[in-house]
Amino acid sequence: MDTEAFKSMANDEKYLSTLNPVDRAIASRFSTRAFLKTPVDQSKIEHILEVSGWAPSGTNMQPWQVYVTSGAAQKSLSDAICDAYFSGEQGHERGWKYYPDEFFEPYKGRRRACGIGLYQTLGIGKGETEKMKQQRARNYKFFDAPVGMIITIHKDLEIGSWMDLGMFLQNIMVAARGHGMHTCPQAAFSDYHKIIREQLDVSDDEIVVCGMSLGYADPDAVVNSFRPAREPVSSYTRFVGFEG
């Protein structure tokens, strides 16, 4: 199956309807960038986190901490980060790197295609830096989601625990789909970890890994029609020892 075919299938409700509930939750997940203001009960969030906590982790360490914000607390955090962002403050040294210093293929091309696709969907042309800046700021407002989470990990844990944390994050996103909600994981928040520490009383022993928006997707928002293509299985898989 080629990439474009896979992309179109992931957007096809008829295709999604043929999948079992778990597969459908995974395939229908996308990084939602516009949410309705519909509130989400704390009990539902607790349930999603409880289910997500069954993620596997080395020797059952469960190396995650979650700060869940809503209402005035969420607005205060967003306002403080946006003030710093628009004042030209570049954020603070994370202490960890998400991306390599220089991108290389095939990852460079995929990253470029994703960025171009998003801005084209929004009608933002090349060189419209102010519009791009405003769109990036939407991250720090949790894309208007009623729930904004900040996820951390202890600074002395190693890459294995970071892998475990990734599985926990994926569980949150898939579990949210089971309740008709969507999410957006956002590493952009880690740039402003000092502000987050002040606002949420996060210990210096914790690394701010990312934020995550959670709520009900706005079905009328153009930005939510954007789905970056996925590579076909054949591009990243080698079967060894199978016949036929």
Secondary structure as GFF3:
##gff-version 3
##sequence-region A 1 244
A	DSSP	alpha_helix	3	10	.	.	.	ID=ss1
A	DSSP	alpha_helix	13	17	.	.	.	ID=ss2
A	DSSP	alpha_helix	21	27	.	.	.	ID=ss3
A	DSSP	alpha_helix	42	52	.	.	.	ID=ss4
A	DSSP	three_ten_helix	58	60	.	.	.	ID=ss5
A	DSSP	beta_strand	65	69	.	.	.	ID=ss6
A	DSSP	alpha_helix	71	86	.	.	.	ID=ss7
A	DSSP	alpha_helix	107	121	.	.	.	ID=ss8
A	DSSP	alpha_helix	129	140	.	.	.	ID=ss9
A	DSSP	three_ten_helix	142	144	.	.	.	ID=ss10
A	DSSP	beta_strand	147	154	.	.	.	ID=ss11
A	DSSP	alpha_helix	159	178	.	.	.	ID=ss12
A	DSSP	beta_strand	182	186	.	.	.	ID=ss13
A	DSSP	three_ten_helix	187	192	.	.	.	ID=ss14
A	DSSP	alpha_helix	193	200	.	.	.	ID=ss15
A	DSSP	beta_strand	206	215	.	.	.	ID=ss16
A	DSSP	three_ten_helix	222	225	.	.	.	ID=ss17
A	DSSP	three_ten_helix	233	235	.	.	.	ID=ss18
###
